[in-house]
Amino acid sequence: MRNVNNIVLILFVFLSAGVFGQSTSEKLKREQAALERRISDTKMLLDKSKSNTESSLNELKVIENQIAYREKLLKNFDNQIRGAELNVQKKEQQITELHDKIARLKAQYKKLLVYAYKNRNKYGKMMYLFSAESYYEAIKRAKYLERISEIQQKQFMAIRQNQAIIKEEIAAIEKEKQYKQAMIGEKSKEKKEIEIDKKKQEEVYLEFKAEEQELIAKLKEDERQRANLSAKINAAIKKEIAEAEARRKRAEEARRKSTGGVTTASTDKTSPTFMETKEAAKLSASFEGNRGRLPWPVSKGSITENFGKNAHPTLKNVFTNNKGIDISTPKNAQVRAVFEGEVTSVLNIPGAGKVVIIKHGNYRTVYTNLKDTYVTTGSKVTTKKVIGSLLADGKQNISVAHFEIHKVVGSTVTCLNPSLWVSR
């Protein structure tokens, strides 16, 4: 009986280890698939840029992303290879332990069979029962014989089950070994691709080093346009807050008049309260609940400038400050709303193209650098609804989508990092 329990325990540990190893392997495979999609997007952008003789800073940033994604993929392959090696070692050790257990079970089962054969007289069991000194002892003997039979059956089943598991695990080991070899091949291929990308990166970098003064001048103009864009976006949101507050005060005044001058609403005159309706509060909670899962504002692309402080790709000790993220995408790509809401502003800002601001409760998403817009102020939009198309990046075959997220609390507007909100 003790041996049967031991084999059940070993089977449980064996299967648990398999499930844990499988979950880790699946996670690495999902990470591999995500990285391969990103590499595919950056490769597509680079292929488009090859049709233009002039290189761009965005191309250099895309190459940097491509190299970073490939290096992450190499680490992923290393982890999968190590995981496959550990799985093989673990399975081989478990198979050895199972072989030992099966050998012991067979020896015990053999003894039971020999004993049963020597005592095969059909009257043996009856005599064993009738030789009992009392009725209760006879009942105990009958249960004992039943238990012996059960143990025989369990040992027999345990032997068969473990033999089947060993056969399956041997096949799994061969599969893991083949998978490991495939990963080694993919790793070698990615190393070669990284070398090609680095060579291209160096070529583009040298082109821009020869035009440093022009780059500095362009950077100053870009920063001026960016500051103008930020001021216009803030002004639009502040205007919206003021209008909402004015509507609230008019409604409050109407209620006061209807109740003969009695009201329990706030009379604070110092700053707008910007109270949200129940519907807006629900939308805010829904938007917030999708943090990290929002779709991208474009269907394909690569983030080429992150939120906050960014080092210039070629100029030393030069940084830009971004209120959102910039996504390089195919030329004139369509832009879509990342969540359901209402369009509150459609602006035309020199140097930033057209701008669309969408309200999601007390959150705002901002889409700039648009060539055309397909929505107007007051339009209701659903998640992934196309709201416009992008301007081209000069003569390049790439467009850049600038995307921001703002949170409004009272009269305070806070810029949030969109990278933490969109899906990875």
N, C-alpha and C positions, 0 to 999 in steps of 0.2 A: 504493500500500500504506500509506503514512504517513497519508494522509487517511482511509482506512478505520479504522485504529487510533485516530485522533483522534475519529472519530464514535462509536466504541465507548466511548471514555473519557468523552465528554460524556454519552452515554446513561447510563453508570454513575453519574456525579455527579448527573445529573438525577433518576434514580430514587431514589438515596440521600437526596437532599434531600427528595423527596416522602415517603419512609418516615419520616424524622425529623419533618417537619412534621405528618404524620398522627398519630404517636405523641403529640406535644404536644397536638394538637387532641383526641384521644381522652381524654387525661388531664384536660383542662379540662372535657370533657363529663361524665366520671365525677364530677368535683368538683361540677359543676352539679347533677347528679342527686342527689348526697348532700345538698347544701344545700337542694334543693327538698323532699326527704323531711323534713329537720329543720324547715323552715318549715311544712310540712303538719302535722307533729306539734304544733308550738307553736300553730298556728292552731286546730287541733282543741281544744287545752286552753283557749284563750281563748274559743272559741265555747261551751264547756261552762260556763266561769265567768260568761258573760253572763247565764245563767239565774238567777244569784243576785244579789240587790241589794247584798250586802256584798262589798267588794273585799278581797283578801288580799295579803300580802307575796309569796306564791308567784305570784300573778297578775302582780305588778309585775316579778318576776324573769323570768317567761315572756315578758312584753312586751320586756324588755331583750334576752333571747335572740333573740326574733323580729327585732328591729331589727338586732342583730349579724349574724344569718344573712343578712338581706336585704342588708346593706351588703357582706358577703363575696360575695354573689351578684352585686352590681353590679360589683365588681372582677373577678369571673370573666367577666362579660359583656364588660367592657372588654378583658380579655386575649384573649377569643375574637374580638372585633371587630378588634383589632390583628393577631391571628394571621391572620384572613381577609384583611386588607389586605396584609400581607406576602406571603401565599401568592399573591395576585393579581399583585402586583408581580414576584415571583420567577418565576411562570409566564409572564408577559408577556415578561420578559427572556430566559428560556430559549427561548420560542417564536421570538423574534427571532434568537437565535443559531442555532437549528435551521434557520430559513428561509435564513440565510446559508450554512450548511453544505450544505443541499440545493441551493442555487444553484450552489455550486462543484462538488458531485458531479455535477449535471446537465451542467455544462460539460465536465467530464472524460469523463463517459459519452458525451456527444455526439461528442467527439473520437475516442473508441474506436470508436463506431459508424461514423463517417465513414471512419476508417482501414480498418475491416473491410469497408465497402462498396467502397472503391477497390481493395482487394486481395481481391475476392471470387472471383477465378479459382480453380476447384476444384483446379487443380494448384499453386496458390501455396504452400500449406503443404507439399505433397510436395516441391516444388522447394527450399523453404527447408531441409528436412531433408536432401535428397540432396546439396545443395551444401556440406554440412559436410565438412571435411577429414579427419575420423576418425569412427569409430563412437561414441566417447565424446562427441564434440562434437555428434553427431546426437541422442544421448540427452538432453544438456543442452538442445538446442533444442526437443525434444519437451516436456520439462518446463516450459520457458519459455512455450511456447504454451498448455500446460495452466494455468499460473499466470495468464496474461493472461485466459483465459476465466473463471477463478475470480474474479479482481478485478472483471471486468465484472458477474458475477452478484452479488457482494457489494455493489457500488455500487448496482446496481439494487434489491436487497433493502433496503439501508440507506435509499434514497430512499423506498421504499414504507412501511417501518416508521416513519420519522420523519414522513411525511405523516399516518399514522394516529394517531401520538402527538399531533401538533399538533391534530388534530381533537378528540381526547379532552380535551386540556388546555383548549381553547377552551370546551368544554362544562363542564369543571370550574370554569373561571373564572366562568362565569355562575352556576353553583351556589353558589360561594363568595360572590358578590355578593348573591344572594338570601338566603343564610344570614346574612350581615352585616346586611342590612336587618331580618331577623327578630329578631336579637339587639338591635338598636337599639330595636325595638318593645318587647321584653321589658324592656329597661333602663328605658325611660320608664314602663312599668307598675309596676316595682318602686319607682321613685322616689316615685310617688304613694302606694304602699302604706306606704312608710317614713314619709311625712308623716302618714298616718292613725295609724300605730302611735305616733309621737312625741306626737301630740295626746292619745291615750288614756293614754300613759305619764304625761304631765303632769297629767292629771285625777286619776289614781290616786295619784300622788305628793302632790298637794295635799291629798287626803283624809287621808293618813297624817301629813302635817305638822301637821294640826290635832289629832292624837291622840298627840303625842310622848311625853307622860308615861306614857300607857297602854302605848305601845310599849316604853319602857324597862323598865317593870315586867314585861311579858311576856317581854322578852329575858332578864332575870335568871332568870325561872322556866325558860325554855327551856335556859339554860346550866346551871342546877342539874340538870335532867333529863338533859341530855347528859352531864354529868360522872358522874351515877349510872349511866347506860347504859354508859359507857366502863369504869367500875370493875367492873360486873357481867360484861361481856364478857371483860375481862382475867382476872377471877377464874375464870370458866368455863374459859378456855383453860389457865390455870395448873393448875387442878384436873385437867384432862385430862392435862397433862404429868406431874403427880405420880402419877396413876393408872397411866400408861404406864410410868413409872420403877419403880413398885412391882411391876408385872407382870414387868418385866425382871429385877428383883432376885429375885423368887420363882422365875423360870425359871432364873436363874443358880445359886440355892441348890439347886434340884432337880438341876441338872447336877453341881454340886459333890458332892452326896451320892452320885449315881450313879457318880461316878468316884473314890470313896474320899477325897474332900477335896481333889483336885487340880483346879485350874481356871486357865485362861489369860485369863479375862475381866477387864475393868477393875475395880478395887476402889476407885476414887475416891469418897470419901464427901462431898466438899465441895459438889458440885452435881449435879443429875440430868443424865445424858448423853442421854436420850431418843433411843435408837438406832432408826432406821427399818429396817423389813424391806426385802428386795429389791423386793417388790411396791410398797411405799409409796415407795421411792426412785424407781422407774420412773414412778409416778403424779406425783411431784413434778417430775420432768424433763419429763413430758408437759404438765403445767400451765404450767410455766415456758416451754416451747416455744411455747405459745399466747399469750404476752404480746402485747397489741395486737390479738388476734383473738377474744377471748372474747365471747360474746353478752352483751347487756344483761340484767340481772335482770328487766326488764319488756319487753314486746314493743314498746311505744311510750312516748315520753316525752321530756323535755328536762331536762338537768342544770341545776338552779336553785341549787345551792350546791356549790362545788368543794372538793377536798381542801385542808386547811391553812387559812391565814388568809383570811377573806372580809370585805370591807367591807359594812356594813349598807346596804341600798338607799335608806334615807331619813335615817338618823341619821348626822351628820357625826362623823368620828373614832371611830366605834364599829365593832369587828370581832368576828367569831366565829371559833372554831377548830374545824375539822371533821376527824374521824379517818377519814372516808370521803367519799362523795359523796351528795347528795340529788337524786333524780330525780322531778320532777313528772309525773304520769301520770293517766289517767282514774280516776274514783272507783271504789274497791274492785277495782282491777286485780289480776290474778293475778301472783304472783312466781314466778320459775323459777330453778333452779340454773344457774350459769354454766359448770359443769364437772362431770364425773362425780366421785363421792366417797361419803363416809359421813357421815351426820348424827351429830354428837357431842354436841350440846346443843339442847334446845328449852326456852327460858326464857319466863317471863311477868314483864315489868318494868313497873311503874307509870309511865305517861307515855311509854313507848316501845312499848306493845303487846307482842306476842309476838316472840321472837327465835329465829332458827334459825342454828346454826353448822354448817358442813359442812367436813369434813377432806379435803384433796387432797394426800396425802403430808405434807410439812412446811409446807403452805400451808393457811390457813383462810379461807373466805369467810363473811361475816356479813350476815344479812338481818334488818332490824328494821322496826318499825312495822306488824307484821302483825296482822290481825284474827282470822284463822283459819289454822291450820296443818294440812297434809295428810300430814305425816311425823312419825315419832317417833325418839327416840334409837336409833341402830343401823341405821336405814334406809339402804339403798344407793340412790343416786340417779344418774340419767344426765344428760347435758347437756340443758338446757332442760326438765327435768322440773318440773312445777308443784309447789311446796312450800307455797303458802299464798296468801292474798289480803290486800290492804292495808286499813288503817283509812282512813276518810274524814278529810279535813282540816277538822275542825269542821263548819260548815254548807255548806262549799264542795263543788262537784262535782269536786274534784281530790283525789287521794291523793298522798302523798309516800313514795317508797321510799328508805330509808337503806341504803347498801351499803358494806361495808368488806372489805379484804383484809389478812390478817396473815401474816407469815412466822415460823415457829418454827425456831430454831437452838439446840440444846441447851435451856437454860432461858430463852433470850432471845426475846421476842416483839416484832416490829417491824411498825408500821403502814405499808402501802404505798399509793401513790396509785392508786386504781382506774381513773382516767381513762387511765392509761398501759397498762392491761391490757385494757379492753373495746374492741371494734371501734369505729372512727370512722364 
